């Protein structure tokens, strides 16, 4: 009887030892798995990326950089555009301020006016002065004066050409035009004349003179005094 009891006690003690060993093993395994998971969660994965790297990628995808927006347009130049010169300096007349001294006047360089006079049977006094800021020269040549659509030109009154005249400021040049030198009836009825500084002037002007009869017209040279521009036959 005592032998059976001792054997049962030994079996119970062995079972208790085995159960305790199993329990300790299970606890160790459980603790190890928890620690392993904690270690994995505490260290960042390689694919997560750092916050600074993500911000850089987002900025790169938003649009062009400041350097791209501020880049100069293709073909633009920092050099100022060239400005036109103040005067042409050529003999055809520039019509612009700042014309060169000694330049031949053109009709568009001058301010024009006319006046009817009664001397010498009646004539038209043509007056010309340089526009503001212009200095130019009327050549020693007969003014070109034409009438009507057929371009009838006035012939010379004087036997020789006059002197050249420099126009500037208030200086005025005068020429006298007699539109009709014949004593017969007839002629063209007109109300304007066309005046140019020489036949090569590219900008002749049309001047109103009232109603006139034109038949074999004549014109004087340019003069600096109106009394010298009377077209006596």
C-alpha positions as CSV (number, residue, x, y, z in Angstrom):
1,X,0.0,0.0,0.0
2,X,2.8,2.3,0.9
3,X,4.5,1.4,-2.4
4,X,1.5,2.4,-4.4
5,X,1.2,5.7,-2.5
6,X,4.8,6.5,-3.1
7,X,4.6,5.7,-6.8
8,X,1.5,8.0,-7.1
9,X,3.3,10.8,-5.3
10,X,6.3,10.4,-7.6
11,X,4.0,10.4,-10.6
12,X,2.2,13.6,-9.4
13,X,5.5,15.3,-8.7
14,X,6.8,14.4,-12.1
15,X,3.6,15.7,-13.7
16,X,3.9,18.9,-11.8
17,X,7.5,19.3,-12.9
18,X,6.6,18.6,-16.5
19,X,3.7,21.0,-16.4
20,X,5.8,23.7,-14.8
21,X,8.4,23.3,-17.5
22,X,5.8,23.5,-20.2
23,X,4.3,26.6,-18.6
24,X,7.7,28.3,-18.4
25,X,8.5,27.4,-22.0
26,X,5.1,28.9,-23.2
27,X,5.8,32.1,-21.2
28,X,9.2,32.5,-22.8
29,X,7.8,32.0,-26.3
30,X,5.0,34.5,-25.6
31,X,7.5,37.1,-24.3
32,X,9.8,36.6,-27.2
33,X,7.1,37.2,-29.8
34,X,5.9,40.3,-28.1
35,X,9.4,41.7,-27.8
36,X,10.0,40.9,-31.5
37,X,6.9,42.8,-32.6
38,X,7.8,45.7,-30.5
39,X,11.3,45.8,-32.0
40,X,9.8,45.7,-35.5
41,X,7.3,48.5,-34.8
42,X,10.0,50.7,-33.2
43,X,12.3,50.7,-36.2
44,X,11.0,52.5,-39.4
45,X,10.8,50.4,-42.6
46,X,13.1,51.1,-45.5
47,X,10.2,52.0,-47.8
48,X,8.5,54.5,-45.6
49,X,10.9,57.4,-46.4
50,X,11.8,60.3,-44.2
51,X,9.4,63.4,-43.9
52,X,12.1,65.7,-45.6
53,X,12.3,63.4,-48.6
54,X,8.5,63.4,-49.1
55,X,8.4,67.2,-48.9
56,X,11.1,67.5,-51.5
57,X,9.3,65.2,-53.9
58,X,6.0,67.2,-53.4
59,X,7.8,70.5,-54.1
60,X,9.4,69.1,-57.2
61,X,6.0,68.0,-58.6
62,X,4.1,71.3,-57.9
63,X,5.4,73.2,-60.9
64,X,8.3,75.1,-62.4
65,X,10.9,76.6,-60.1
66,X,11.5,80.4,-59.7
67,X,14.4,80.2,-62.1
68,X,12.1,78.8,-64.8
69,X,9.5,81.6,-64.3
70,X,12.1,84.3,-64.3
71,X,14.0,83.0,-67.4
72,X,14.1,85.7,-70.2
73,X,11.9,85.1,-73.2
74,X,13.8,83.6,-76.1
75,X,15.0,86.2,-78.5
76,X,14.6,89.2,-76.1
77,X,17.3,91.8,-76.1
78,X,18.5,94.2,-73.4
79,X,19.7,96.7,-76.0
80,X,17.4,99.7,-76.6
81,X,15.8,99.9,-79.9
82,X,17.5,102.3,-82.3
83,X,15.6,105.7,-82.6
84,X,15.3,107.5,-85.9
85,X,17.6,110.5,-86.5
86,X,16.2,114.0,-86.0
87,X,16.9,115.1,-89.5
88,X,17.7,113.6,-92.8
89,X,20.4,116.0,-93.8
90,X,19.6,115.5,-97.5
91,X,18.5,118.0,-100.0
92,X,14.9,116.9,-100.5
93,X,13.6,118.4,-97.3
94,X,13.0,116.4,-94.2
95,X,10.0,118.1,-92.6
96,X,11.5,117.3,-89.2
97,X,13.0,119.5,-86.4
98,X,16.7,119.4,-86.0
99,X,17.5,119.6,-89.8
100,X,21.1,120.1,-90.5
101,X,22.4,123.6,-91.2
102,X,23.0,124.1,-94.9
103,X,20.4,121.5,-96.0
104,X,18.3,122.5,-99.0
105,X,14.8,123.3,-98.0
106,X,11.9,121.1,-99.1
107,X,8.4,122.4,-99.3
108,X,7.4,120.4,-96.2
109,X,10.2,122.2,-94.2
110,X,8.4,125.5,-94.7
111,X,5.3,127.4,-93.5
112,X,3.5,128.9,-96.5
113,X,1.1,131.8,-97.1
114,X,-0.1,133.9,-100.0
115,X,-1.5,137.4,-100.5
116,X,-3.1,139.1,-103.5
117,X,-1.4,142.4,-104.6
118,X,-2.5,145.0,-107.0
119,X,0.8,146.2,-108.5
120,X,1.9,145.3,-112.0
121,X,-1.7,144.6,-113.0
122,X,-2.3,142.3,-110.0
123,X,-0.2,139.3,-108.8
124,X,0.1,136.8,-106.0
125,X,2.8,137.2,-103.4
126,X,4.0,133.8,-102.1
127,X,5.7,133.9,-98.6
128,X,7.7,131.1,-97.1
129,X,9.5,130.7,-93.7
130,X,11.2,127.8,-92.0
131,X,9.2,125.8,-89.5
132,X,10.1,126.0,-85.9
133,X,13.5,124.3,-85.2
134,X,14.5,124.1,-88.9
135,X,17.3,125.9,-90.7
136,X,17.6,125.3,-94.4
137,X,18.6,127.0,-97.6
138,X,16.5,128.1,-100.6
139,X,18.7,127.5,-103.6
140,X,19.6,130.3,-106.1
141,X,17.0,128.9,-108.5
142,X,13.5,129.8,-109.7
143,X,10.6,128.5,-107.6
144,X,8.5,125.8,-109.2
145,X,5.0,127.0,-109.6
146,X,2.4,125.0,-111.4
147,X,-1.3,125.5,-112.3
148,X,-4.2,123.1,-112.9
149,X,-4.4,119.5,-113.6
150,X,-2.3,119.8,-116.7
151,X,0.7,121.1,-114.7
152,X,1.2,124.4,-116.6
153,X,4.4,125.9,-115.1
154,X,5.2,129.6,-114.6
155,X,8.1,130.9,-116.5
156,X,10.8,133.3,-115.3
157,X,10.3,137.0,-115.0
158,X,13.9,137.9,-114.2
159,X,16.8,137.4,-116.5
160,X,19.2,135.9,-113.9
161,X,18.7,133.8,-110.9
162,X,18.9,135.4,-107.4
163,X,21.0,134.5,-104.4
164,X,20.4,131.5,-102.1
165,X,18.5,132.4,-98.9
166,X,19.0,130.7,-95.5
167,X,15.7,130.4,-93.7
168,X,15.6,130.1,-90.0
169,X,13.5,131.7,-87.2
170,X,11.6,134.7,-88.5
171,X,13.3,135.1,-91.9
172,X,10.8,135.2,-94.8
173,X,11.4,134.6,-98.5
174,X,9.1,136.2,-101.1
175,X,8.3,135.3,-104.7
176,X,5.8,137.1,-107.0
177,X,3.5,135.1,-109.3
178,X,1.6,136.7,-112.2
179,X,-0.9,134.1,-113.4
180,X,-1.9,135.9,-116.7
181,X,0.5,137.9,-118.8
182,X,-1.5,138.0,-122.0
183,X,-3.9,140.8,-123.1
184,X,-6.5,138.5,-124.6
185,X,-9.5,136.9,-123.2
186,X,-9.5,133.3,-122.2
187,X,-7.4,131.2,-119.9
188,X,-8.0,128.7,-117.2
189,X,-10.1,129.6,-114.2
190,X,-8.4,128.2,-111.0
191,X,-8.4,128.9,-107.3
192,X,-5.1,127.4,-106.2
193,X,-1.4,127.1,-107.2
194,X,1.1,124.3,-106.6
195,X,4.5,125.4,-105.3
196,X,7.8,123.4,-104.8
197,X,11.4,124.2,-104.1
198,X,12.8,123.1,-107.4
199,X,11.6,120.4,-109.8
200,X,13.1,117.6,-107.6
201,X,11.1,118.5,-104.5
202,X,9.1,115.4,-103.5
203,X,6.6,117.3,-101.4
204,X,5.0,120.2,-103.2
205,X,2.2,122.1,-101.5
206,X,-1.1,123.4,-102.8
207,X,-1.9,127.0,-101.9
208,X,-5.4,128.6,-102.1
209,X,-5.3,131.9,-103.9
210,X,-8.9,132.7,-104.7
211,X,-10.3,132.7,-108.3
212,X,-7.6,133.5,-110.9
213,X,-7.3,133.3,-114.6
214,X,-4.2,131.5,-115.8
215,X,-2.6,132.2,-119.2
216,X,1.2,132.2,-119.7
217,X,2.0,132.7,-116.0
218,X,5.4,134.0,-114.7
219,X,7.2,134.0,-111.3
220,X,10.1,135.9,-109.8
221,X,13.1,134.5,-107.9
222,X,13.1,134.2,-104.1
223,X,13.8,137.5,-102.4
224,X,14.2,138.7,-98.8
225,X,12.1,141.8,-99.3
226,X,8.5,141.8,-100.8
227,X,9.1,144.9,-102.9
228,X,11.8,143.0,-104.8
229,X,9.3,140.2,-105.7
230,X,7.0,142.3,-107.8
231,X,6.6,140.5,-111.2
232,X,7.0,143.4,-113.7
233,X,7.0,142.4,-117.3
